[in-house]
Amino acid sequence: MGFPDGFLWGASTSSYQIEGGNEGSAFTAWERRRGWEPCAEAADSWNRWREDLACLKELGANAYRFSLEWSRLQPSPVDFDEKALSRYVEMARTFKEAGVRPMVCLHHFSEPAWLFERYPLGWLDPRACEAFVRFGDRVVRALRSEVSDWITFNEPMVWLMNGYALGLFPPGLRRIYALERTFLKEGLLENVLRAHRELYRLIHQDIPNGRVAIAQNIVDLEPARPGSADLEALSRWDLFMHRRALDLAASAHTLDFIGLNYYTRIFVSKARLPFVPLRVVPAYAELEQITGSLGLKLLGGRRGDRPRSDMGWEIVPEGLGKVALALWKAYRLPVVVTENGMADGSPDGRERFLKGHLASLEAAIAQGADVRGYLHWSLVDNYEWGSYRPRFGLYGVDRSGSFKRSQASGADYFRRVIAANGVV
């Protein structure tokens, strides 16, 4: 079958996870507080971005999604680092001149420490939204000649759940038992979507042919058991975690395409205990790590039996095509796979992963889904929010001091796929 002409092939990264030296981020102090392995130099991509471009060229990629580090660009509420901004402009221009389309993400989890010093409740305070819009406006105007494709927020629900429900990210609020009140009644999600709407307007004002999206993490959901109870629980979780943000952005006509981040499948069941949020047990690997296998079963949860990645995520290739097709049918907007990948240290696991997922995506396109691109996570091994143990990169990084990039499992296969514009 193959993929359409002009299909975007490439990879994704995020600033905090690969650049290094982002001491102004709220995550830097958070790592010490939580006892995480420090991010430190990461892959040193702030200084070695040309080496990352060489990796993209070796793959034959024609697109690259990267994010801008807010804390680097705006080290204080009143200061803007013009030298750092000039480097991002140079990066985007150089990628573009090399035939690699830059796709820029404005918010990928990391925020300046000063944001929480000023606004301890973070995005529950509308002033955080306003600060981000001012930042976004400044960088969009600087990059408008080089960048047409913009992601306002990467995985907003994952970021908000970690920061405002589970207490795992800054600002560390633990409101899991007040999920709907925090996200909906107190305006958390609305503040994020208000920033998205305003940035959509500003981007189109500065870049008439601009394209704007949200990159939403969507898992393949299955009911844990037959019957209406688990199906109803699945629908509640799908609406809360996946659909509501997209529904509100789409109804405001502020999406030009949808970014899809797909990694795994989970089974969803109705909670047996009345105090469980939304009366839903979404059996993520991370939930099982907290409760243990027995605890998950006592909650009524169920995990799948497919092979798992080094993150514990079940590998379900057909889910990518299923989710992409469902998104197209629901919104009739083009879909770009903005993340898909696996943490894997084996010699051939990533090649099998790619082959299965891309075949699934190819089948979805054959069924009518308007899918415009596939960006693998990640281009290089990255800092995975607390640890360097998971290896997602198509290129490994020697972190002993040289930071040399070297092809990892799956890179040569991906190169052949790109050359053929189809699964090989």
N, C-alpha and C positions, 0 to 999 in steps of 0.2 A: 504493500500500500504506500508506504512512505509518508513524509510530512509535507505540508504545503510549501510552495515556493516562498521565500522570504521569512521562513520560520526562524525564530530567535533561539540560538543555542549558546549557552554560556554557564556562568556560575554566579553564586551570591556570597557575600561576606557581610560582616558588620564592623564598624569602626572600633568599638571597644574590644571586640574579640580578636582583632588581628593587628591593630596599629601599634599598640604599646605606648607607654608614657602618658597615659590619660589620668594624671594625678588629680585633676580637678573634678573628676566624675564622682558622684555619690557612691558608686560601687567601690571606689578605692578604700574608703573608710569602712564600708560595709564588709569587705573581704576580711579585714582585721577583726571586726566585731563578730563575724560569724565563724572565724577560724578557717576560712577558705584558703586554698592555694592561691597566692597572689597572681594577678594577671601580668603585672610588671611589663616586660618588653613584648609580650604576646609573640606574634610572628614578625615584629619590627617592620610592619608594612608602611608605617608613616615614612620611613626612610628607604624602604625597598619596594615601593609600589611599582617601579619599572620592572622589577623581577617578576612581580605578579602579572604584569602585562605580558611579559615574555611567556609565562605559563599559559595564559589565555591564547596567545598566538600559536603556541605549540599545539594546543588542542584544536585550533581552527575556529575558536569561538567568535561570534559576532555580537555578543552582548555581555554586559557585566553589571550586576547590581551591587552597589556598595552604599554605605551610610555615612553621614556627616556627624562628627563628634561635637555635640552641642557644647560640652564643657571646654573643649579645645578652642572653639571659635568664640565663645563668650565666657571668658574665665571669671567674670564678675557681672553683676546686673547692669553695670554702666560701661563696661569695656568690651570691645570687639577686636579680635586679633586679625588684623588685615593680612599679615604674612601667612597665617594658617589658611585664611580664606583664599588667598592667591594660589596656595599650593593645591587646594581642592579644584580650583578653576583650571590650573595647569594639568592636573590629573585627568579631568573630564575632557579637556581639549586633546590631550595626547591619546587617550583611549579612542576618541572619535576619529582622529586623524589616522589611527592605526586600523580603522575598520571595525572597532569594537564599540557598540552603542552603549553609552553610559546611562544607567537607570539609577536614579538617586533616591535613597530613603532618608527622610528627614528625622525620623524617630525610631530607633531600634533599641528600646529598653533603657539605654544609658542617658542620664540627665546630670546637670551640674549639681555639685554639693550645695551651692548657694541657693538653689531653688527650694530645698527643704529647710534651709536656715531661715529663709523669708516666709515660706508657706509650709509649716510642719505637716499639714494634712495633704500636701501635694495637690493632685488633680481634683480633690474634693473642694479645693478653693478655686473659684473661677479665675483668679489672678494668675495661677500657673498656666492656665489655658492662654491667657492674654500674652504672657511672657513668651510662650512657645510660638505663637503666631507672629510676634515681632521678630523673633529669631528666624523663623521660616521665611518671612517676607524679605529679610536682609539677604539671605543666601540665595533665594530664588532669583532676585534681581541680579546678583553677581554671576550666577551660572546660566542665565537665560539664553545666552548665545550658544552654549555647549550642550545643554540638557533639555530634552523634550519630555522624557518619561520620569514621572515622579511617584513615589510611594510616600504618603503622608505618615502612616503608622504601620509598623511591622507587628503583626500578631497582637492587636490591642487587648484582646480578652486574656491572652496568656500573661501579658505584662501586668494587667490590672488585677488578675486573680493572684498572681505572685506577690504583688506589692500591697494590695488593699484587702485581701481576704485571707491569704495564707501566711503573710508576714515573712516571705522568703526573699523579697526584693525591697529596696527602699520604696516608701518610707517605713515599711515593716508593720503595717496595720494588720491586725488579726480580727477580721470581721466575717469569718466564714459562716457564722450562724445568723448573720444579718445580710446575707448576700443580695437579696432583691432590694432591700431598703438602701443599702450602700450604693449599689450600681444604678438603681432606677430612681427611687424617691429622693435620695440625697444628691443626685445629679452627676455622679462620677462618669458614667458613660456619656451623658449629654455634653459634659465639658469637653471630652475628647472629640466627640462628633462635631461640636461647634467649632473646634480648632480645625478639624478636617474641612468643614464647609467653607470656612473663611480662607483657608489656604487654597482650596480648589478655586475660589473666586480670584484670589491674587495671582495664582499661577496662570490662569487663563487670561487675566488682564495683561500680564507681562509676556506670555508665550501663547499667542493665538492658536497655534497648532499643538499645544501641550496635551499630554495624556496623564491623567491622575487616577490613582487607585489606592485602596487599602490592601495590604497583604494579610490575609486572614488564615490562621491555622485551622484547618478542618480535618478531622479524623473521620474514617469510615465507621459509622455507628451501626451496630447490630443489637437487636433485643437479646437479652441474656436467655430468655425462655419464650416459648410461644405464648400467645395470649395478650389480651388488651392492656393489662397492667404495665408490663415492661415496654410495650409499644407507646403507651401514653408517657411513660417516664422518658423514653428516648426522644419523643417530640418536644418535651419540656426542655431537655438538655440541649437539643439541637437549636431550638429557638434562642435559648439564653446564651450559649457559648459560640454558636456559629452565625445564626441568621439575623438576630436583632440589629447588630451593628451594620450589616450589609443592607438589610431592609430599610433602615432609616437613611443611610447614605444614598441608596438607589432611589428612594422615594423623593429625596431632595434634589435628584438629578446631579449628584456630585461624584459620580463614578464614570470614568471613560473605559475602564476595564477592571477586572478583578484579579488581584494577585492571590494565588493559591499556594499555601504551604502545606504539603501533605507528607506524613511520615508513617502512619500506622492505623490500625483498627482498634476500637474498644467495644466491649459489650456493656450495655446499659440495663440496669434493673431498677424496679421500684424499691425504695428503701423500706426495710421492715420496721425501722425505728422512727418514731414521729419527729424527732429533733433533727434528723439529717436534712441539710439544706435542699430545698426544692423537692424533697422526698425522692431523690435520685441517687443511685450509686453508679457513677461513671468509672469503670474499672481500668483507669490508667495505670501504667507500670509504676508511676510515682506514688499513687495511692496504695498499691500493694507494698511498696517499700516502707511506707509509714505504718500500715496496719499489720503487715505480714500476711501470708497466704491464708492462715486460719481466720485472722481478723476480717479479711476481705469476704471470706465465705460467710462469716457470722453476720456481716452487714447485708448479705444477699448478693454480693458481687460475683462475677465470673470472669476469668481470664481465658483468652484463646490458647490454642495448642500449636500454633505455627512456630517456626523458628524465630528467634528474637535477635535483635541487634545488640551491640555492647551497651546500649542504653536501656535494654530490657524491653524495647518496643517490638511488638509482633510485626513481622514482615508480611504484608498482604499486598502484593503488586496490583491485583485487580481493583483495589480500592481507589487508586489514583484516577483511573478512567471513569469509575463509577461516580466519584465526587465531581470531577471536571464536567461530566455530562449533566449531572444534576444542577450544577451552578449555571450552566448555559441555559438549561430549560427554565430555571427559576427566574433568571434576570435578563436573559438575552443580551448579555454583555460579553465581549471577548474575554477569554481567560488566559493568563500567563502563569505558568507554574513558576513561582518565584523562589520556592525552596522544595527540594526533595533529595533525600540522601540518607546515609546510614553511618553510624559509628561502627567501624569494623577493622580489626587488626589481622584478618585472615588473608591469604594470598589471592583468593578469587571471589570472595563474598560480594564485593561491590560490583563486579561484572555481572553476576547473576541478578543482583538487585536492579541494576540499570536495565538489563535486558527485559526483565519481567515488567517493570514499571513503564518503560517506554512502549512496550507492546500493548499494554493496557491503555496508554494514552493514545496511541495510534488507532486502536479500536474505537475509542470514544470519538475521535475526529471522523472516522468512517461512518459513525452513527449520527453525525451532524453537529457535534460540538465545535464551536469556533475557538480553538486553542491556538494561540499565536506564538508561544515560546515555552522553553524548558530551561530553567536555571538551576544547576545542581548545587546543593549545599554540602560541602563548601569548596571553594577553590583551593585553599590551603588549610592545614590543620590549625584549629582555632582554640581559643580559651572558651570552655563550655561552662560558664557561670559557676565557678568554684573549683574547676579541675581541668588539667590538660590531658587526663587519661583518655577520654573519648576521642577517637581519630576520625574526623569527618572528611578530611581533605583529599581531593584528587592529587594533591601534592603534599608530601610530608615536609616538615620544617625541622632542621637541626637546631634545637634550642640550647645546645651546649655552648653556643657562642657565635657560630658562623651564620646561623639562620639560613643556610643553604636550602633551596627548594629542590625536591627530587620527586619524580613520578611515583605515585602510590598505586595501590590496587584499583583497577577500573579506569585509570586515566587513558591508557592506550585504547581500550575498548570504546570509551566515550569519543575519542578522537576519530575513530573509524565510523561511528554512528554519525557524527557531525559531517564527515566527508561524504557519506552516502545519503545524508538527509533522511535516514530511516534506520530501523532496527537491523542489525547485521548478526 
